[in-house]
Amino acid sequence: MRFSGGFAGMSISPGSDEERLLLGKWIKMGNNLIVATFPFGESLLDPKVKRDDETAKRAEEYVQFDHEVAEKLSHLKGKFRYSLETYFRDTWGAMLPTDEELEKIDG
């Protein structure tokens, strides 16, 4: 799954709805995956971690998305998940984007 959302080539401004959607998707994709110990944009798959096929596919998609979206949100690159979740809550509240909203960036 290559990220080909509607924000390709765009500069994403801090506090914008585009940032909310991309960061919200990143948070949702990382839920229940053992990839969250790396800073934003630097996640890796640890070959020592055994995953079932479905989880392995989700983890691969997350790592790819992490690298791609960190380029769009370069002002957040290198921050850890806890800091980004806190930033999200402080900026937009506790509700993550809905699946319908995320369809905007999935094309």
N, C-alpha and C positions, 0 to 999 in steps of 0.2 A: 504494500500500500504506500504509494508515494503521495505526500501532501501536495495537492494541487488546488488548494482552496482559492477563494475569490480575492485573496489579499496578495497574490503573487506579485513580486516586484514593488510592493508598496512599503513605504516607511510607516511603521505602526507607532502612533503617539502614545505615551504613557497616559493612562486614565481613559482611553478611548474605548468605544464599544468593540472595536476590532481586537484590542488587547484583552478585553474581558472574555470574548469568545475563544480566542486562541489559548489563553492561560487556563480558562475553565475546561477546555477540551483536554489540555495537558494534564490537569489535575485529575479529571475523570479517568483518562486512559491509564494513569499510573496507579490507580486504586488496586490493592490486592496483588501487586507485582513486586518481586524482589529486584527492583532496579532503582529504588527511590533513595539510595544512599549516596548518589553522585550529584554534583551540582548541575543545575539547568544547562543543558547543551553538551554535557559530558557523560551521559549515561552509557553503560556498557552491559553486555550480557556476560555473566560469569559462567564459564563452561562447567564449573563444579556444582552449580545449582541445577538439580534435576527438576524438569517441568514436564507435565503432560503436554500432549500435542497442542491442545487449545491454548493453554497458558503460554507455551513457547511462542506460538504465533502472535498472541497479544503482546508479549514482551518484545518481540522483534519489531512489531509495528510501533510500539511505544518508543523504543530507542531511536528508530528512524525519525519519528515525529519530533522527539525531543531535540535532535540535532537540527532539523529543518526549522522548527518554530523558534528556536533560540537565535537563529540568524535574523528572523523577523522582529524579535523582541530583544535585541542586543543589549538594551539598557538593563535587562534582568539576568543576562547570561552570567553563570558562575554562582548564582544564589542557590541555596539549598531549599528543598521542598517545603520545610516548615516555614521559612521566611516568605516564600511565594504564596503559600496558603494564607498566611497572616496578611500579606499585602492584598490578596484578593478579597478577604473578608473585610478589611479596613476600607477598601476602596468601593466595593460593590455589595457588600453584605454576604451572608452565608449561603445564599442560593446560587448553585452553579447553573450554567446555561442549560436549557432544556435540549433534548434531542432535536426538536424542531428548529431551534435557534442554531444549533450546530450544523444543520443542513446547509446553512448559508455559506459556511466555509468549506464544506465537503463538495460543493459544486453539484 
